[in-house]
Amino acid sequence: GDDILKGLQERVEVLKQANQSVNGWKSLIPDDGKEDMYSQHAILVLRHRAQYLAKSYLIAMEKMNEHTWNACCTMAGEELGDLGLTQFSGGKTFVNWNTHFRKANIFPHPGYLTSTAERESNPQFRIFEYFPKAKEMFLEIANENKHQLTGKFMLEQFKEKILPTLERDSRDKECFDDGSKGQKKLVKLLANPPSRALILRWMGKLNIEWDPYTTRKGSAKDGGSHLSKRMSEARESGKYTKRRPKGKGMKKGQTQDPAIEEDHTQALDNKEIKYTKRRP
């Protein structure tokens, strides 16, 4: 109705400010003193984002009865993209911008300006907000097992130690699966544990350092992996003493040991005899 059109027009006027003056873009970001931390590229992207979203609103005001909101965003992207503005992935991206912008007529900061606390408030990180003990256990396990720290190892520890501990504590407190946000998250993770990729993201967000070359048997860099140890033990035991030195193998056309040559010839003869009865 008229109220919707009026609301969209007001947003368009707010978005126009980003390109009406040198510092107009500052009116579209949170007022928390971080504007000086914006790079020139971040400012340019913000100005383009404002133009894309404003154009999407204008098209929606004109054609909403004919097209969906997603379609209006896609049309805006095609029109402005042809004019040289920063290319974005498409209509769904604009829909996400609108979801953030309509809350308070501002865009969120770029990821590199987001504080650790804000990053940790991500839904994928909420388990540590609801259960601080899970975060303590996760860090403790990581610090005690740096010699074998991998995403797969931490995933196993999370499934076999951390989640059962949280469930046991919740049952002791008689609050397990009581419908609260924390318990809903716990029940969901018990049914569908996180992926290895998510575990690695958690490790990154918690600033856990690990050697990407590490295996579950140890670090390959320091020769502590299972394979490295087995190879070292084999060399020390003399297992490879009869091996030819590197570069001293058989050359093309070089005659090998007569006994080996005879066995090889006999094998070829047997093979020919074996297939003499095959159909042409």
C-alpha positions in Angstrom: 0.0 0.0 0.0 0.9 3.7 0.3 2.8 3.0 3.6 5.1 0.5 1.9 5.8 2.9 -1.0 6.5 5.8 1.5 8.9 3.5 3.5 10.8 2.5 0.4 11.0 6.1 -0.8 12.5 7.2 2.6 15.1 4.4 2.3 16.0 5.6 -1.2 16.6 9.1 0.1 18.8 7.8 2.9 20.8 5.7 0.5 21.4 8.7 -1.9 23.4 10.4 0.9 26.3 8.0 0.3 27.0 9.7 -3.1 25.8 13.2 -2.5 29.0 14.4 -0.6 32.5 13.4 0.2 31.6 12.0 3.7 28.0 11.1 2.9 28.9 7.4 3.1 29.5 7.7 6.9 25.7 8.1 7.5 25.2 4.5 6.3 27.5 2.8 8.8 27.3 2.3 12.6 28.3 5.4 14.6 31.0 3.7 16.7 34.1 5.6 15.7 35.4 3.1 13.1 34.9 5.3 10.0 38.7 6.2 10.0 39.5 2.5 9.7 37.7 2.1 6.3 39.9 1.6 3.3 39.3 3.4 0.1 38.1 0.1 -1.4 35.7 -0.4 1.4 34.2 3.1 0.9 33.9 2.5 -2.8 32.1 -0.8 -2.2 29.7 0.9 0.3 28.8 3.6 -2.2 28.1 1.0 -4.9 26.1 -1.0 -2.5 24.0 2.0 -1.7 23.3 2.6 -5.4 22.4 -1.0 -6.1 20.0 -1.2 -3.2 18.4 2.2 -4.0 17.9 1.1 -7.6 16.3 -2.1 -6.4 13.9 -0.1 -4.3 13.0 2.2 -7.2 12.3 -0.8 -9.5 10.3 -2.5 -6.8 8.1 0.7 -6.4 7.4 0.6 -10.1 7.1 -3.2 -10.8 6.4 -5.0 -7.5 3.0 -6.0 -8.8 4.6 -7.6 -11.8 7.8 -9.1 -10.4 9.1 -10.5 -7.1 11.5 -8.6 -4.8 14.3 -11.0 -5.8 13.6 -10.3 -9.5 13.7 -6.5 -8.9 17.1 -6.9 -7.2 18.4 -8.9 -10.2 17.2 -6.3 -12.7 18.9 -3.5 -10.6 22.2 -5.5 -10.6 22.1 -6.0 -14.4 21.4 -2.3 -15.1 24.0 -0.9 -12.8 26.6 -3.6 -13.5 26.6 -2.5 -17.1 27.6 1.0 -16.0 30.8 -0.3 -14.4 29.8 -0.6 -10.8 31.4 -3.3 -8.6 30.0 -6.6 -9.7 28.1 -8.6 -7.1 26.8 -12.1 -7.2 23.2 -11.1 -7.9 19.7 -10.6 -6.5 20.1 -12.8 -3.4 23.0 -10.6 -2.3 20.8 -7.5 -2.5 18.1 -9.3 -0.5 20.7 -9.9 2.2 21.7 -6.2 2.2 18.1 -5.2 2.5 17.7 -7.5 5.5 20.5 -5.7 7.3 19.8 -2.2 6.1 16.1 -2.0 7.0 16.8 -2.7 10.7 18.3 0.8 11.3 19.1 2.3 7.8 22.8 1.3 8.1 25.1 -1.4 6.7 27.3 -3.6 8.9 31.0 -3.0 9.0 33.2 -5.1 6.7 34.5 -8.3 8.1 38.0 -7.0 8.8 36.6 -4.4 11.2 34.4 -6.8 13.1 35.6 -7.4 16.6 36.4 -10.9 17.9 33.3 -10.7 20.2 31.1 -9.9 17.2 32.6 -12.7 15.1 32.0 -15.1 18.0 28.3 -14.1 18.1 28.0 -15.8 14.7 25.3 -18.6 15.0 27.9 -21.2 14.1 29.8 -20.1 17.2 26.9 -19.9 19.6 27.6 -23.2 21.3 30.5 -21.5 23.1 28.3 -18.7 24.2 25.7 -21.0 25.6 28.3 -23.3 27.2 31.5 -21.5 28.3 32.7 -24.9 29.6 32.8 -26.2 26.0 35.1 -23.4 25.0 37.4 -24.1 27.9 37.5 -27.8 27.1 38.1 -27.1 23.4 41.1 -24.8 24.2 42.5 -27.1 26.8 42.4 -30.1 24.4 44.0 -28.1 21.6 46.8 -26.8 23.9 47.6 -30.3 25.3 47.7 -32.0 21.9 49.6 -29.5 19.7 51.9 -32.4 18.5 48.9 -34.1 16.8 46.5 -31.2 16.3 44.3 -31.5 13.2 40.8 -30.7 12.3 39.9 -34.4 12.3 41.4 -34.9 15.8 39.5 -31.9 17.3 36.3 -33.1 15.7 36.7 -36.5 17.3 37.4 -34.9 20.7 34.4 -32.6 20.3 32.1 -35.5 19.6 33.5 -38.0 22.1 34.4 -35.7 25.0 32.9 -32.2 24.8 29.4 -33.0 23.7 28.9 -35.9 26.1 30.1 -33.8 29.0 27.6 -31.0 28.1 24.8 -33.5 27.9 25.7 -35.1 31.2 26.0 -31.7 33.0 22.6 -30.7 31.5 20.9 -33.9 32.7 22.4 -33.4 36.1 20.9 -30.0 36.2 17.6 -31.4 34.9 17.6 -28.9 32.0 18.5 -31.1 29.1 16.3 -30.4 26.1 14.1 -27.9 28.0 13.5 -25.8 24.9 16.0 -23.1 25.7 18.3 -21.8 22.9 21.3 -23.4 24.4 19.7 -26.8 24.8 18.2 -26.6 21.3 21.7 -26.0 20.0 23.1 -28.9 22.1 20.4 -31.4 21.0 21.0 -30.4 17.4 24.8 -30.9 17.6 24.3 -34.3 19.3 22.1 -35.4 16.4 24.3 -33.8 13.7 27.9 -33.1 14.9 29.7 -30.2 13.2 31.8 -30.8 10.1 35.6 -30.8 10.0 35.4 -27.5 8.1 33.4 -25.9 10.9 35.8 -27.2 13.5 38.7 -25.6 11.6 36.8 -22.3 11.6 36.3 -22.5 15.3 40.0 -23.1 15.7 40.7 -20.0 13.7 38.3 -17.9 15.6 39.8 -19.0 18.9 43.3 -18.2 17.6 44.5 -21.7 18.0 47.8 -22.3 16.2 48.5 -25.6 14.5 50.9 -27.0 11.9 48.9 -27.6 8.7 51.5 -30.4 7.9 50.7 -32.2 11.1 49.2 -35.7 11.0 47.3 -37.6 13.7 50.6 -39.4 14.4 52.7 -36.3 14.7 54.2 -33.4 12.7 55.7 -34.3 9.4 58.0 -31.2 9.5 60.0 -32.4 12.6 60.1 -36.0 11.4 57.7 -37.1 14.1 55.0 -38.5 11.9 54.3 -42.3 12.0 55.7 -42.8 8.5 58.9 -40.8 9.2 59.6 -42.8 12.3 59.0 -46.2 10.5 61.3 -45.1 7.7 64.0 -44.0 10.2 63.8 -47.3 12.1 64.0 -49.3 8.8 67.2 -47.5 7.8 68.8 -47.9 11.2 68.0 -51.7 11.1 69.8 -52.0 7.7 66.6 -52.9 5.8 67.6 -50.8 2.9 71.4 -51.5 2.9 71.1 -53.7 -0.3 69.3 -51.0 -2.2 71.1 -49.4 -5.1 72.2 -45.8 -4.4 70.1 -43.1 -5.9 70.8 -42.7 -9.6 72.4 -46.2 -9.8 69.4 -48.1 -11.0 69.1 -50.1 -14.2 69.6 -48.1 -17.4 67.6 -48.7 -20.5 69.1 -51.6 -22.5 71.4 -52.5 -19.6 71.7 -56.3 -19.0 70.7 -57.4 -15.5 71.7 -60.4 -13.4 71.7 -63.6 -15.6 69.6 -65.5 -13.1 67.0 -62.7 -13.1 67.2 -62.5 -16.9 66.6 -66.3 -17.2 63.6 -66.2 -14.9 62.1 -63.2 -16.8 62.6 -65.1 -20.2 60.9 -68.2 -18.8 58.0 -66.2 -17.5 57.5 -64.7 -21.0 57.6 -68.2 -22.6 55.0 -69.5 -20.1 52.8 -66.5 -21.0 53.0 -67.3 -24.7 52.2 -71.0 -24.1 49.3 -70.0 -22.0 47.6 -68.0 -24.7 48.3 -70.3 -27.7 44.8 -71.8 -27.6 43.1 -68.4 -27.7 40.9 -67.7 -30.7 42.4 -65.4 -33.3 
